[in-house]
Amino acid sequence: MSKEANYKIIDIGNVQLRCQITGKADAPWVTVAHSLATDMSMWEPQLSELAQHFQVLSFDARGHGGSSFPNGPSAMTDLIDDVLLLWDRLSIDHSHFIGLSMGGMTGVGLALKAPTRVKSLIACDCRLDAPDFFKNMWDRRIEAVAAGGMEEILDQTMMTWFTQKRLDQRGALIEHVEAMIVNTPSKGYLTCVEALKGLDFKRHLSEISVPVLFIVGDQDGLHPKEMTELAAITADAELTILTGAAHLSNMEQPQQFNRTVLRFLLNQ
């Protein structure tokens, strides 16, 4: 991660968001959005390659990393508006957008709400609706975090985020992600979980008018099947399934991920 001096704290009115800008001045913008219970450092495996071609905006979502959190729950509209307000404060008229899990959900919401500001969208390892089993999973996570903090969900989260092979290897990657999870403020996690429980973008996918690439790890539970369906019902969409990756596909298979992303972005 870059030195703290490179961070900006941007007041967008309701929360303060920590962000970082890297890459080529005057190049097209790419904004990257992380998953629940991580922070912008999740994108370290991509930044150096993206920065060769783009200005890259990384930011910590509300309640995560160095960003503040609101009092009470959030909705998906709040996560979307956070990005639009951040762009306004930084005078970014339009940007490519790459998001994973919660970040991918946010990107789809952006493409629906503000299509003229999204040059293209890469949505990774995410679903776009909230069926009962999905809501129930989050309710169980809420209970666990309320009872014992973020450590209560560490093991079960890691088991879905990485393949067993990568977990068995341990090392700096796994330690980094574990630290991101346990260092996420419980209140920040819970406010964003409430937003995810209200997810309702799938039925609007036919309305998306920007180029879309869906990326998913082949070992990411139900997501490969779900995202194959999402790609089929989204106009002008591509799908890439990465081999040997679970939920954090950009971290587990960064070379595959980066090749796929750059091929797509440089053709827009």
N, C-alpha and C positions, 0 to 999 in steps of 0.2 A: 504494500500500500504506500502511496505517496506520503510525504511528510505532512504533518498537520497544517503547516502554513499554507498548503495548497487548497485547503478546504474553504468554502464559503458557507456562511449561515444566512439563509434567505428567509426573511419574514414575509409570509404570504397572507397574513391577516389572522387566520385561525390557528396556524401552527408555524413553527420555524423548521425549515428543512435544511439539512446539511448536504452540500453538493460539491462536486469537483469537476473541473473542465480540463480535458487533456486533448492532445492531437493537434491538427493543422489549423491555424487561424485562417478564416475565410473559406474553409472547406465546408461541404454540406454537414449538417448536424445529424448525429445519431444519439438517441437517448436510451440508456439501459436501465431496466427496472428489475429489482431483485425479488426473491420469494419471501413469503412469510418467515419470520424468525431468522432472517439473515441480515445483511447490510450490503452496501455498495461494493465491499471488497469481494463479494461473490463473483464479480466480473473481472477480477485480476487476470484470469487466463485469456481474456479477450482484448483487454485494453491496448496492449502494445500493437497488435495487428490492426485493430480498428483505427488507432491513432495515426497510422501511416496514410490513411485515406480520408479521414473524417475529423471533425470536431466532436468529441464525445462528452456528453453530459451524463455523469453518474450521480445518483442521489440516494439518500436514505429515506425510505418511506416513513410516513408518520408513525411515531412510536417505536422506531427502530434506529439502531446505530446512534448517530449524533443528532437526530431530529427529535423534536418535542412531540407530545401526544395530547390530544384534546381531552376534555372532561367528558366521559361517557362514550358510547359506542359510535362507530362510523358506518357509513354506507358506501357501496361501490361508487356512487356519484361523488363522494368526498375524495376518494383516491384518484378519480379521474380529474376532478377540479384541482387537486394539488398539483398535478403535472401541468395543467393549462396555466395556472397562476405562476408556477415556477418559470415556465417558458415566457410568460409576460414580463416577469421581473428581469429576466435575462435577455429580453428582446430577441427571442427565438421565434420567428414567424412560423416555421414548419421544420419538422425533423423526422427522420426515420426513427422507428421505435422497436426496441428488442426487449421483451419481457418474458420472465420464466415464472410459472405457477401464478402467484398473486400478481406478479408483474405482467405476465401474459394476459391475464384477465383484465387488468387495467388498460393494457394496450388495445384490446378489442373494444372496450368501452370508449376509449379515445377515438378510435376509427369510426365508431358509430356516432358519437356526439360532435366531433370536430374533424370531419374528413379532409377539409382543406388544409389542416395543419399537420396531418400525418402523411409523409411522403410514401412510406411503405411500413408494413407491420410484420415482425417476426414474433410469433407467439409460441412459447415452448412449454411442454409438459404441464398443460392446464386443461381443465374442463370449463364449461361456460354456462352451466346450469347448477341448480342445487336440489337434487332429488332428496328424498327422506334419508337415505343411508348416509349421504354427504352431510346433511345437517346434523344427524345423530352423531356422526364421528366428531364433529366440532363441539357438540354439547359435551361429549365425554372428555375432550381435550380441555374445555373450559373448566370442568369440574376438577380435573387433575391439576391444572395450573393454579386454580384457586386454593386447592388443598396443600400443595407442596412446592409451588413455584415451577420455573421452566425445567428444572432437573427432572421433574416427574414425567415429562414427555420426551426426554432426550433419547433414550434407547429406541422407543418405538418410532420416533421420527427418523433417526439415522438408518433404521432397518428398511425404510421405504425410500430414503433419499439416495442410497448407494447400493450397488450389488454386494453380495456377500463376499465376493472375491476382493473387492476394494476395501471393505471393512476389515477383513482379515489382515490386510497388508498394513493397516494403521498408517503411521507416518504423518507428515506435516499437514497434508490435505485434510485428513479426518480430524486431526486435532484442531485445525482452524475452524472447520464447520461446527464441531461440538462447542467451541468457544463462542461462536456467533449465536448459537441457539441459547445457551445458558446466560449469555450477556444481554439478550433481548429483554427489555423491561416487560414484566408480566402485563402491566396495563397497556403497553403498546401492542403486545401480541393479542390481547383480548379485544381491543377496539377493532383491530383489523379482521379478526375471526368473525365478529358480528357482520362486517361488510361482506365477507365471503358467503355467509349463510343466506344472503339476499341476492346471490348471483343469478342473473336472468338474461343472458345475452344470446344463448344458443338459438332461440326462436327468431332472432333478428339478423342472423348471419347473412341471409340473402340480401340485406340492405347495405352491406359493406361495399365500398366503392374504391378502396385502395388495394394495391397488390399485397398479398398475404402469403407468408411462408409459415407453415406449422412444422415444428421440430419436436420429436419425442424420443426418449430412450426406449429401446426394445424391451427392457426389463422394468419399465415403470408401471407395474400393476395393470390397472384397467385403462391407463391413458393411451396406449397404442391403438386399441380398438376405438376408443372414444374420439381420438383426434383424427383417425381415418374418416370417421363419420363427419366431423367438423369440416375437414377439407373438402369432402364431397358436396356439402351444402353451402360452401362459401364461394362466391364468384371470384374468379381470378386468383385461386389459391393453389399453392403447392404443398406437398407433404414430404418430409424426410424423416426416416426412422433410423436413429443412430444405434449401432451395434455395441453391446457391452456397456450399456448405460442404464441407470435407473432414473430417479426424479431430477437430480441436479446434473443433467446431461452435459451442461457446459463445463462443469468442473471435472466430471468423471472421464469424459472423452473430448478434451478441449481441441485436439487437432481436427477430429472429424467435424466438430461443431463449428470451428472457425472457418474451415474450408467451405462448409455449406452456407454460412452466413455471408461471407465475402462474395461468393459466387452470386448469390441473390442480390445483395446490395449494390454491387458494381454493375449490375445489369439494369438497374432502375433509372 
